Amino acid sequence: MNKKEQRRLMILNKLEKGELKNSEAAQLLCLSERHVKRLRSGYRRKPAEALAHGNRGRKPVHALREEIRNRIVDLVQQKYTGFNQQHFTEMLNEREGLSVSRSTVRRILSKAGIQSPRRRLPKLRKRRDRYPQEGMLLQIDGSPHDWLEKRGLKFNLIAAIDDATGKVAGALFREQEDAQGYFLLFKHIIDAHGIPVALYHDRHGIFERSPLNKESIEEQLEGRERSHNSGG
């Protein structure tokens, strides 16, 4: 066992004892955390093989340069399709016995016209423009919280905020978010500011019926009776 393998053994032992984290072991070994995790897993199964370098006893890359290039290209196009260059390089060193650097892999793949897969960035959601005038749109919601800071019951703050200005148009406390609370809130707002053009709210069952919660037969019959009476 050479000095490098002795050092690796010491670090893996500390890792197993919980004296080091994967990130710390990765820094000490100059490897990625993913590579360290694989080494740790291999060390638990076969300690001797995990400590020895995967390229020991094999011919160096420069001895079969053209053959190795072709093999690397074949591997990335077949066995390791979709791997980025860093991960692919780790697989070559660990599983394929090819001691190559990331820069060497990048040059070989670039010459073959193969680029590393790009990470897909999450699509940014376009921020909605605020309404141009006060009173056009109110955002309403309930916020359950220990508003009294353990000095009494927990309440739900039901509030309405003007979309154009950010001002609080009205608010009140309720034991729970309920329809009566919103009716009281709307009455206060209408008396003080008039009727807003529109309201914005979440999909709370107070505002709209869930598709899973269908009308009962009694409700359906009552609705028909009302429609007949209104028409007649």
N, C-alpha and C positions, 0 to 999 in steps of 0.2 A: 504493500500500500504506500503510494507516494504521499508527499506533503499535502498536495491538493485534496486528495481523497481523505486524508486524516482530518483536515480542516472541515471538509464536508460532513464527515462523520460526527465531529464535535457539534456542529451547528444543527444537524438533524436530531441528535440526542437532546439538545436543549429545546428544540422545537417540540419533540414528543413529550418532554417533561413540562411543557407549558411555560418555559422560561423565555421563550422568544415567540413573536407573532410571525405569521407568514410574510408580512410586509418587511419585517426586520430581517428575517432570514434571506429574503430576496435581495435586499441591499447588500448583505454580507457576501452572498454568493454571486452577485452581479447577474442575477437572473430575474425573469418575470415571476410574479406571484403564481401564475398559472403553472409555470414550469416547476416551481418549488412544491406546489401541491401534488403534482405528478411524481416528483422525486420522493416526497413523503409517503405517498401511497405505495410506490414501488419498494421503498425501504421497509415498510411493514411486511410486505409479502416476501421479498428476496433481498435482504440487506446487502449482500456482497455485490449483486448485479446493479443495485441502485447507486452504490458508491463508485463503481468503475465507470469510466467514460464510455459512452456508447460507441466510440470510434476506435477503441483499443483493439489492436490486432488486425485492423482493416487498412487498406491502402489509402494514402492521402488523396485528396481531390485532384491535386495537380498531376498525379500519376496517370489518371484517366480523364483528362480535362474534357475532351469532346464527348466522350461517353457519359460522363457525369452531367454535363450540360443538358444533353438530350433526355437523360433520366429525370432531371429536375423539372424540365418542361412537361414531360409526360405525366409526372406525379401531380403537378399542380392542375393539369387539365383533366385528370381522371380521378385519382384517389383523393386528392385534397381540393376539389373544386369549391370555390367560395371562401377559402381561407385567405386572410390577409397575409401580407409578406412576413410580418413578425411571427405570427402563429405558425405559418408554413415553415419558416426557418427552424423553429423549435421542433417541429415534427421531423424534419430532415435530420437534425442532430440526435434526437432521442430515439426515433423509431426506425429511421432508414440508414443510420450509421454514416451519415454524410456530414462531416465537420466543416460547415460553411458558415460564413457570416451573413448578416442580413444585407449588407451592402453588396456582397457577391451575388446573393439571390436576386436582389433588385436589378443588378446589371444583366444577369442572365435572362430574366423574364422580360426586361425592357427591350433587350436585343431581339427577343422572340415576339415582341409586340403584345405582351401580356401585362396589364396593369393590375395593381392591387385593388380589390373591391372597395368602393367608397362607402363610408357609413352614411346611412340615410338620416339626414337631420329631420327632427320633428317639424311638421308644418306649423308655421306661426299663424295663430288665429288673428284675423284682422279685428282691431278694436272697433267696437261700434261707436259711431258718432253720437254725441249727446244731442238731445232735442234742443232746438234753437231758443225756445222761450220758456220761462217759468210757468208752471201750471199745465203744461201739455202732457207730461208723463210723470207718474208717481211710481216709485219702486217700493213695494210693500213686502214685509217679511217679519217673522217672529224669531226672537233670540232667547232660548231658555238659558238661564244663568243664575248663579247665586248672587243676585244683585244686592242683597242686604248683608253680604259677607258673614254668613252663619249667624246672623242676628234675628232670623225669622225664616219664613217659608221661601222656597225657591220660586221665582216668578218667570213668566215669559214676557219679554218686552216686544210688543207689537208696534211697529213704526212704519211711517211712510216718508220717503226722501224724494225731494224733487230732482228729477234727472238733469235738468238744465243747470241748476245752481248748487246742488248738493245740500240744500237746506232741509232741515227736518220739518215736514209739513204738519206732522202730528205723531203722538206716541202715547201709549198707555200700558199699564201692567195688567197681566191676567195670570191666573193660576196655570192655564194652558192655552196653547194657540187654538182658538175656536172661532166659529163664524160670528157669534155675538160680539166678540171683541173687535172683529173687523168692522162690523156694522156700527159700533160705537165710534170707532176710529174715523170711518167715512163721514158719519154725522158731524163730528167735530171739524173735519177738514172742509166739508161743504159749507157749514155755517161760517167758517172763518175765511175761506179762500175761494169758494165756489167749486163747481164740478170740474174735475180734471178731464182732459181729452181721452187719456188712456191710462191703464194700470199694467205694471209688469210684476209678475209673481212667479214662484216656483210651481211645481206640479203637486202641490199639497192637495189632499182629498177634499179640503174645504172648498176649493175653487173649481175643481173638475172631477167628475166621476171616473174612477179607475176602470179600464176595460174588463178587469177581472171581477169587478163589483157590479154585476148587471142589475137592472131594475127588477123588482119583484113583480109577480102577477098583479098584486093589488095596485102597485104604482103604475103599471102599464094600463090597467083598466081605468084607473083614476084619470090618467092622461087622455084616454079616449073619450071618457065622459065629458071632460072639460072641453075637448075639441068639438064634440057634437053640440054641447050647449052653446058654445061661442058661435058656432055656425048657424044654429037654429034660432 
